[in-house]
Amino acid sequence: MLVDVDLLFSYNGFIKTYSRSEVIFKEGDIPRFYYQVITGSVKLNHIGEDNKELIQSILREGQSVCELLSFIDDPFPVNAIAMSECTILKVPKPEFLQLLDEHHEAAIAVRKFIAQRLYHKFIMMQNNASKYSHVRIKGILEYFKSFTDDETPYSYEVPLTRKQLASITDLRIETVIRTVKKMESEKLLKIKKGKIYF
């Protein structure tokens, strides 16, 4: 867990359960809480003018959701949607900031998490600017795997469908399917029962 659960509870944290596809917060909402995923997964997305979904991140157990907005008063630039039934620990923003002031280790962990996410976002954006589909896809897979501790080949089960990979990389789904098969033949990833392992 990014921040100790008992510590979050001691600062007026509480659990809320969300059903699959339920909105946790919407783009334009004012951040009022710190959110930490206890179980399940959450996607951050943006719906473009053409009604096309752009998935910006997928968060899992132990990770926080848009924690950087705890430090500013701007509205959310994305939607947070439950990808599965999930439980989220919510802490009111003022109490969360007080927690960070009073608990140095927690403040360091949050800052480090934000820095790692920004670092990998920069790399992901550079990869998404490539004209080569394999560079875009490999960049996304590296970004998501960066949140795990196991860096061995094929240890990470990618929690994305081919359609979601297309959404994130701004590629056509046919291009993603063809590129993933080519990457498998080059031993950059494995496919088992339709799932991608990177």
Sequence and secondary structure as in RCSB ss.txt:
>XXXX:A:sequence
MLVDVDLLFSYNGFIKTYSRSEVIFKEGDIPRFYYQVITGSVKLNHIGEDNKELIQSILREGQSVCELLSFIDDP
FPVNAIAMSECTILKVPKPEFLQLLDEHHEAAIAVRKFIAQRLYHKFIMMQNNASKYSHVRIKGILEYFKSFTDD
ETPYSYEVPLTRKQLASITDLRIETVIRTVKKMESEKLLKIKKGKIYF
>XXXX:A:secstr
  S HHHHHHTT EEEEE TT EEE TT    EEEEEEES EEEEEE TTS EEEEEEE TT EESGGGGSS   
 SSEEEESSSEEEEEEEHHHHHHHHHH HHHHHHHHHHHHHHHHHHHHHHHHHT S HHHHHHHHHHHHHTTSS 
 STT  B    HHHHHHHHT  HHHHHHHHHHHHHTTS EEETTEEE 
